Amino acid sequence: YGSKRSIKQKLDDIILPAKIHNPRRVWLLMDVTYFGKRIDGTSWGILVVRDYVTKENIYWSYCIGRERDTDYLKALTKLQQLGYTIASVTCDGLPGLSRVFEGIPFQYCQIHMERLSIMYLTRKPKKAPLQELLLIVYSLKESTKDQFVKQLHNYITKWNSYINQRYEPSKGHPRG
């Protein structure tokens, strides 16, 4: 694959035909793919904006360092200037994005939701309530909204006393 620098150079060397836009009502998927470790200060990524219906990539731009809400605002502004009508946006939960898309239906990406949930649960929880919650998290992508809400409601009903346990530092964490 090569270094970050060589990958970026290869991408820069590609001559793409001019993008022919077909302004229309679009349901957007937006995400950044990074090259390199984001913690080293030299990373960069590519913000890709895709039309969910046609699967067409309708916008992209470099993100140097880390992604910012201004990167998403720039993409949104450009698409609106080109004549696109934004029906909804699905992307990661970067703080501030809900303000960028104010007035546009906004959904947190299910993959990002799953990753964030696993970060708090761990992949191998020891306690039964957490094991069950992890299974619900894994079902997120295959569940309809109603199915997921029902699973979550049943979980909360079943494990209510566990969920409402108080943390007392002198006794250790009850959910550990």
Stockholm file with secondary structure:
# STOCKHOLM 1.0

chainA/1-176         YGSKRSIKQKLDDIILPAKIHNPRRVWLLMDVTYFGKRIDGTSWGILVVRDYVTKENIYWSYCIGRERDTDYLKALTKLQQLGYTIASVTCDGLPGLSRVFEGIPFQYCQIHMERLSIMYLTRKPKKAPLQELLLIVYSLKESTKDQFVKQLHNYITKWNSYINQRYEPSKGHPRG
#=GR chainA/1-176 SS CCCHHHHHHHHHHCCCCCCCCCCCEEEEEEEEEEESCGGGSCCEEEEEEEETTTCCEEEEEEEESSCCHHHHHHHHHHHHHTTCEEEEEEECCCTTHHHHTTTSCEEECHHHHHHHHHHHHCSSCSSHHHHHHHHHHHHGGGSCHHHHHHHHHHHHHHTHHHHTCCCBGGGBCTTC
#=GC SS_cons         CCCHHHHHHHHHHCCCCCCCCCCCEEEEEEEEEEESCGGGSCCEEEEEEEETTTCCEEEEEEEESSCCHHHHHHHHHHHHHTTCEEEEEEECCCTTHHHHTTTSCEEECHHHHHHHHHHHHCSSCSSHHHHHHHHHHHHGGGSCHHHHHHHHHHHHHHTHHHHTCCCBGGGBCTTC
//
